[in-house]
Structures are given as C-alpha cells and as structure tokens.
C-alpha cells in the first residue's frame, strides 16, 4: 500500500493553463486582480467589484475565445 507521502508526491499541484490564461487576460485587459476556483466542469472567476463583473459578463465570449476555455465560466464579485 502506498503511503500518503508517495501519493501526494506524484500529484501535480500546479494551476491548469486555463487559470493562468484567465489571470493574465484580466491583468492585461482590465488591470485588475482576480481569483479563480475550479469545480469539475466550471471555472468560477471572482473579481473585486460589481462594475468589473458586469463588464466582464458583457465581454464573456471574448474572454472564452481568447483563453480557449472548455469549461463553463461563472463570474462573481466580492472580496478576493
């Protein structure tokens, strides 16, 4: 039986390319930080204020195309 250390040693804890692409896009386009949470087939993008969330929602298809997202994108606002 494998030990917990061996199992976790084989696990890749690096963020997926989609996460890096979305964070880079948000920084480049809106000059704003964001946080991203991944849940199975959903990417949850959290931005600091409602005005930015509304703007991103209006341009959601552009973000999906630019970052080559395959997962569903949910945009939320609140404390990062």
VMD Tcl script that builds the backbone (N, CA, C; Angstrom):
set m [mol new atoms 240]
animate dup $m
set s [atomselect $m all]
$s set {name element resname resid chain x y z} {
  {N N UNK 1 A 0.843 -1.176 0.000}
  {CA C UNK 1 A 0.000 0.000 0.000}
  {C C UNK 1 A 0.892 1.245 0.000}
  {N N UNK 2 A 0.540 2.207 -0.840}
  {CA C UNK 2 A 1.312 3.450 -0.926}
  {C C UNK 2 A 1.052 4.322 0.297}
  {N N UNK 3 A 2.084 4.998 0.735}
  {CA C UNK 3 A 1.915 5.932 1.845}
  {C C UNK 3 A 1.345 7.247 1.309}
  {N N UNK 4 A 0.821 8.034 2.202}
  {CA C UNK 4 A 0.241 9.320 1.821}
  {C C UNK 4 A 1.294 10.220 1.178}
  {N N UNK 5 A 2.503 10.157 1.675}
  {CA C UNK 5 A 3.588 10.968 1.121}
  {C C UNK 5 A 3.879 10.576 -0.327}
  {N N UNK 6 A 3.861 9.309 -0.635}
  {CA C UNK 6 A 4.110 8.856 -2.002}
  {C C UNK 6 A 2.980 9.269 -2.937}
  {N N UNK 7 A 1.752 9.154 -2.458}
  {CA C UNK 7 A 0.598 9.535 -3.279}
  {C C UNK 7 A 0.628 11.027 -3.583}
  {N N UNK 8 A 0.845 11.828 -2.554}
  {CA C UNK 8 A 0.879 13.278 -2.755}
  {C C UNK 8 A 2.119 13.716 -3.516}
  {N N UNK 9 A 3.188 12.950 -3.446}
  {CA C UNK 9 A 4.400 13.273 -4.191}
  {C C UNK 9 A 4.210 13.141 -5.687}
  {N N UNK 10 A 3.304 12.263 -6.099}
  {CA C UNK 10 A 3.020 12.068 -7.522}
  {C C UNK 10 A 1.995 13.054 -8.062}
  {N N UNK 11 A 1.286 13.732 -7.171}
  {CA C UNK 11 A 0.207 14.653 -7.574}
  {C C UNK 11 A 0.785 15.961 -8.090}
  {N N UNK 12 A 0.197 16.474 -9.161}
  {CA C UNK 12 A 0.621 17.748 -9.735}
  {C C UNK 12 A -0.277 18.852 -9.177}
  {N N UNK 13 A 0.290 19.739 -8.353}
  {CA C UNK 13 A -0.475 20.800 -7.729}
  {C C UNK 13 A -0.389 22.122 -8.487}
  {N N UNK 14 A 0.180 22.117 -9.658}
  {CA C UNK 14 A 0.291 23.344 -10.451}
  {C C UNK 14 A -1.078 23.730 -11.011}
  {N N UNK 15 A -1.301 25.024 -11.137}
  {CA C UNK 15 A -2.570 25.517 -11.685}
  {C C UNK 15 A -2.666 25.161 -13.166}
  {N N UNK 16 A -3.851 24.800 -13.642}
  {CA C UNK 16 A -4.022 24.492 -15.066}
  {C C UNK 16 A -3.733 25.714 -15.943}
  {N N UNK 17 A -3.461 25.475 -17.199}
  {CA C UNK 17 A -3.152 26.562 -18.132}
  {C C UNK 17 A -4.317 27.538 -18.257}
  {N N UNK 18 A -5.555 27.047 -18.127}
  {CA C UNK 18 A -6.723 27.924 -18.229}
  {C C UNK 18 A -6.693 29.009 -17.153}
  {N N UNK 19 A -6.293 28.635 -15.956}
  {CA C UNK 19 A -6.253 29.581 -14.842}
  {C C UNK 19 A -5.239 30.681 -15.130}
  {N N UNK 20 A -4.064 30.296 -15.560}
  {CA C UNK 20 A -3.029 31.288 -15.876}
  {C C UNK 20 A -3.470 32.188 -17.022}
  {N N UNK 21 A -4.118 31.614 -18.034}
  {CA C UNK 21 A -4.574 32.409 -19.180}
  {C C UNK 21 A -5.614 33.436 -18.758}
  {N N UNK 22 A -6.552 33.052 -17.916}
  {CA C UNK 22 A -7.599 33.981 -17.471}
  {C C UNK 22 A -7.000 35.074 -16.592}
  {N N UNK 23 A -6.108 34.710 -15.677}
  {CA C UNK 23 A -5.487 35.723 -14.819}
  {C C UNK 23 A -4.665 36.717 -15.637}
  {N N UNK 24 A -3.920 36.224 -16.616}
  {CA C UNK 24 A -3.143 37.110 -17.488}
  {C C UNK 24 A -4.070 38.024 -18.288}
  {N N UNK 25 A -5.165 37.465 -18.802}
  {CA C UNK 25 A -6.123 38.250 -19.584}
  {C C UNK 25 A -6.731 39.370 -18.728}
  {N N UNK 26 A -7.140 39.040 -17.508}
  {CA C UNK 26 A -7.745 40.043 -16.621}
  {C C UNK 26 A -6.745 41.137 -16.261}
  {N N UNK 27 A -5.507 40.761 -16.029}
  {CA C UNK 27 A -4.485 41.751 -15.688}
  {C C UNK 27 A -4.159 42.634 -16.888}
  {N N UNK 28 A -4.045 42.026 -18.058}
  {CA C UNK 28 A -3.694 42.767 -19.263}
  {C C UNK 28 A -4.837 43.681 -19.718}
  {N N UNK 29 A -6.055 43.175 -19.741}
  {CA C UNK 29 A -7.188 43.923 -20.296}
  {C C UNK 29 A -7.792 44.920 -19.306}
  {N N UNK 30 A -7.951 44.500 -18.046}
  {CA C UNK 30 A -8.640 45.344 -17.062}
  {C C UNK 30 A -7.728 45.848 -15.952}
  {N N UNK 31 A -6.471 45.410 -15.955}
  {CA C UNK 31 A -5.509 45.803 -14.921}
  {C C UNK 31 A -6.092 45.576 -13.530}
  {N N UNK 32 A -6.638 44.395 -13.337}
  {CA C UNK 32 A -7.269 44.049 -12.074}
  {C C UNK 32 A -6.910 42.614 -11.683}
  {N N UNK 33 A -6.791 42.399 -10.395}
  {CA C UNK 33 A -6.560 41.054 -9.895}
  {C C UNK 33 A -7.870 40.288 -9.858}
  {N N UNK 34 A -7.768 38.993 -9.852}
  {CA C UNK 34 A -8.950 38.147 -9.767}
  {C C UNK 34 A -8.543 36.841 -9.103}
  {N N UNK 35 A -9.531 36.101 -8.655}
  {CA C UNK 35 A -9.256 34.763 -8.147}
  {C C UNK 35 A -10.089 33.779 -8.948}
  {N N UNK 36 A -9.573 32.585 -9.099}
  {CA C UNK 36 A -10.240 31.575 -9.916}
  {C C UNK 36 A -10.329 30.289 -9.112}
  {N N UNK 37 A -11.524 29.730 -9.135}
  {CA C UNK 37 A -11.770 28.461 -8.463}
  {C C UNK 37 A -12.256 27.478 -9.517}
  {N N UNK 38 A -11.770 26.259 -9.448}
  {CA C UNK 38 A -12.167 25.233 -10.408}
  {C C UNK 38 A -13.018 24.199 -9.699}
  {N N UNK 39 A -14.172 23.934 -10.287}
  {CA C UNK 39 A -15.050 22.881 -9.789}
  {C C UNK 39 A -15.475 22.033 -10.975}
  {N N UNK 40 A -15.065 20.798 -11.002}
  {CA C UNK 40 A -15.345 19.833 -12.065}
  {C C UNK 40 A -15.368 20.456 -13.452}
  {N N UNK 41 A -16.530 20.874 -13.949}
  {CA C UNK 41 A -16.635 21.405 -15.313}
  {C C UNK 41 A -16.913 22.901 -15.321}
  {N N UNK 42 A -16.593 23.601 -14.229}
  {CA C UNK 42 A -16.886 25.023 -14.100}
  {C C UNK 42 A -15.661 25.786 -13.630}
  {N N UNK 43 A -15.451 26.955 -14.208}
  {CA C UNK 43 A -14.414 27.886 -13.784}
  {C C UNK 43 A -15.131 29.067 -13.143}
  {N N UNK 44 A -14.862 29.365 -11.884}
  {CA C UNK 44 A -15.505 30.482 -11.196}
  {C C UNK 44 A -14.498 31.618 -11.106}
  {N N UNK 45 A -14.806 32.702 -11.776}
  {CA C UNK 45 A -13.949 33.885 -11.811}
  {C C UNK 45 A -14.517 34.900 -10.830}
  {N N UNK 46 A -13.719 35.294 -9.836}
  {CA C UNK 46 A -14.175 36.243 -8.832}
  {C C UNK 46 A -13.379 37.534 -8.988}
  {N N UNK 47 A -14.103 38.636 -9.152}
  {CA C UNK 47 A -13.491 39.955 -9.347}
  {C C UNK 47 A -13.855 40.854 -8.170}
  {N N UNK 48 A -13.110 41.947 -7.947}
  {CA C UNK 48 A -13.302 42.738 -6.731}
  {C C UNK 48 A -14.558 43.609 -6.665}
  {N N UNK 49 A -15.146 43.980 -7.791}
  {CA C UNK 49 A -16.319 44.856 -7.707}
  {C C UNK 49 A -17.359 44.518 -8.771}
  {N N UNK 50 A -18.571 45.010 -8.546}
  {CA C UNK 50 A -19.693 44.654 -9.416}
  {C C UNK 50 A -19.593 45.286 -10.797}
  {N N UNK 51 A -18.996 46.457 -10.888}
  {CA C UNK 51 A -18.880 47.095 -12.203}
  {C C UNK 51 A -17.949 46.295 -13.116}
  {N N UNK 52 A -16.880 45.784 -12.568}
  {CA C UNK 52 A -15.973 44.943 -13.349}
  {C C UNK 52 A -16.649 43.626 -13.715}
  {N N UNK 53 A -17.405 43.056 -12.786}
  {CA C UNK 53 A -18.121 41.813 -13.070}
  {C C UNK 53 A -19.105 42.010 -14.222}
  {N N UNK 54 A -19.806 43.129 -14.241}
  {CA C UNK 54 A -20.753 43.419 -15.326}
  {C C UNK 54 A -20.035 43.596 -16.659}
  {N N UNK 55 A -18.915 44.279 -16.638}
  {CA C UNK 55 A -18.143 44.484 -17.857}
  {C C UNK 55 A -17.628 43.158 -18.407}
  {N N UNK 56 A -17.133 42.319 -17.525}
  {CA C UNK 56 A -16.611 41.019 -17.956}
  {C C UNK 56 A -17.753 40.152 -18.495}
  {N N UNK 57 A -18.926 40.224 -17.877}
  {CA C UNK 57 A -20.072 39.455 -18.367}
  {C C UNK 57 A -20.455 39.880 -19.779}
  {N N UNK 58 A -20.389 41.181 -20.042}
  {CA C UNK 58 A -20.718 41.666 -21.385}
  {C C UNK 58 A -19.726 41.147 -22.428}
  {N N UNK 59 A -18.479 40.959 -22.024}
  {CA C UNK 59 A -17.438 40.501 -22.940}
  {C C UNK 59 A -17.026 39.061 -22.647}
  {N N UNK 60 A -17.930 38.298 -22.089}
  {CA C UNK 60 A -17.628 36.928 -21.682}
  {C C UNK 60 A -17.192 36.058 -22.856}
  {N N UNK 61 A -17.852 36.181 -23.982}
  {CA C UNK 61 A -17.484 35.363 -25.146}
  {C C UNK 61 A -16.078 35.692 -25.642}
  {N N UNK 62 A -15.692 36.940 -25.569}
  {CA C UNK 62 A -14.345 37.343 -25.978}
  {C C UNK 62 A -13.297 36.718 -25.052}
  {N N UNK 63 A -13.578 36.708 -23.754}
  {CA C UNK 63 A -12.666 36.106 -22.787}
  {C C UNK 63 A -12.554 34.602 -23.033}
  {N N UNK 64 A -13.673 33.939 -23.271}
  {CA C UNK 64 A -13.672 32.497 -23.527}
  {C C UNK 64 A -12.860 32.167 -24.773}
  {N N UNK 65 A -13.040 32.949 -25.826}
  {CA C UNK 65 A -12.289 32.722 -27.061}
  {C C UNK 65 A -10.797 33.009 -26.879}
  {N N UNK 66 A -10.476 34.107 -26.204}
  {CA C UNK 66 A -9.076 34.490 -26.041}
  {C C UNK 66 A -8.307 33.496 -25.171}
  {N N UNK 67 A -8.966 32.910 -24.181}
  {CA C UNK 67 A -8.295 31.988 -23.261}
  {C C UNK 67 A -8.522 30.525 -23.616}
  {N N UNK 68 A -9.254 30.272 -24.675}
  {CA C UNK 68 A -9.535 28.901 -25.144}
  {C C UNK 68 A -10.114 28.033 -24.021}
  {N N UNK 69 A -11.157 28.561 -23.366}
  {CA C UNK 69 A -11.769 27.842 -22.254}
  {C C UNK 69 A -12.701 26.752 -22.761}
  {N N UNK 70 A -12.622 25.603 -22.141}
  {CA C UNK 70 A -13.505 24.479 -22.460}
  {C C UNK 70 A -14.576 24.312 -21.382}
  {N N UNK 71 A -14.314 24.865 -20.203}
  {CA C UNK 71 A -15.245 24.739 -19.086}
  {C C UNK 71 A -16.211 25.918 -19.070}
  {N N UNK 72 A -17.326 25.727 -18.379}
  {CA C UNK 72 A -18.309 26.794 -18.228}
  {C C UNK 72 A -17.715 27.884 -17.341}
  {N N UNK 73 A -17.968 29.140 -17.681}
  {CA C UNK 73 A -17.409 30.266 -16.936}
  {C C UNK 73 A -18.514 30.940 -16.131}
  {N N UNK 74 A -18.274 31.083 -14.818}
  {CA C UNK 74 A -19.186 31.776 -13.925}
  {C C UNK 74 A -18.435 32.979 -13.368}
  {N N UNK 75 A -19.070 34.158 -13.411}
  {CA C UNK 75 A -18.414 35.379 -12.953}
  {C C UNK 75 A -19.121 35.855 -11.691}
  {N N UNK 76 A -18.333 36.096 -10.649}
  {CA C UNK 76 A -18.862 36.574 -9.379}
  {C C UNK 76 A -18.034 37.765 -8.915}
  {N N UNK 77 A -18.608 38.550 -8.028}
  {CA C UNK 77 A -17.860 39.653 -7.465}
  {C C UNK 77 A -17.919 39.586 -5.950}
  {N N UNK 78 A -16.880 40.133 -5.348}
  {CA C UNK 78 A -16.795 40.141 -3.887}
  {C C UNK 78 A -15.351 40.214 -3.448}
  {N N UNK 79 A -15.132 39.962 -2.209}
  {CA C UNK 79 A -13.792 40.027 -1.650}
  {C C UNK 79 A -12.939 38.903 -2.207}
  {N N UNK 80 A -11.739 39.251 -2.656}
  {CA C UNK 80 A -10.820 38.252 -3.188}
  {C C UNK 80 A -10.122 37.629 -2.033}
}
mol reanalyze $m
mol bondsrecalc $m
mol representation Tube
mol addrep $m
